[in-house]
Amino acid sequence: MVAVKQVYRVEVARGASGRWWLIDVPKVPAAHSQARRLDQAEEVARDLIALLTDSDPGSFDVNVRLPDEVRADLDRAAELRQEAARSQHEAALLARSAARRLHDDGLPLRDIGRLSQVSHQRAHQLVDEARERLAG
């Protein structure tokens, strides 16, 4: 049977001075410390827990958690970046399709560029890229 490691939740928050990360381990009484940088929080917390529980630092896991509001903002920012990337991809596909259709209708590349708000050289690339996608 494999022993399951104890997992300690480590809560971190920026201190009032803005120079330190405050570290708190709710499951361990008096387990409070600080770290200069966030990437140091896990090691500091691990050493603190080991000291206060008289255990080996490798015998348990730690889960460093930012404040819920910060985590929510970071998660939403990541979602929005993904949405933006999808939108940008869709916009590029539509721009290629429109450029190819306009070119097939006989419009000069300069006019396609003006309508697409790109240079005539970029309009030529869009037409070529659309044709490659259709051929591929």
Summary of the structure (lengths in Angstrom):
residues: 136
radius of gyration: 27.5
end to end distance: 53.9
largest distance: 80.2
contacts: 344
relative contact order: 0.10
helix: 57%
strand: 17%
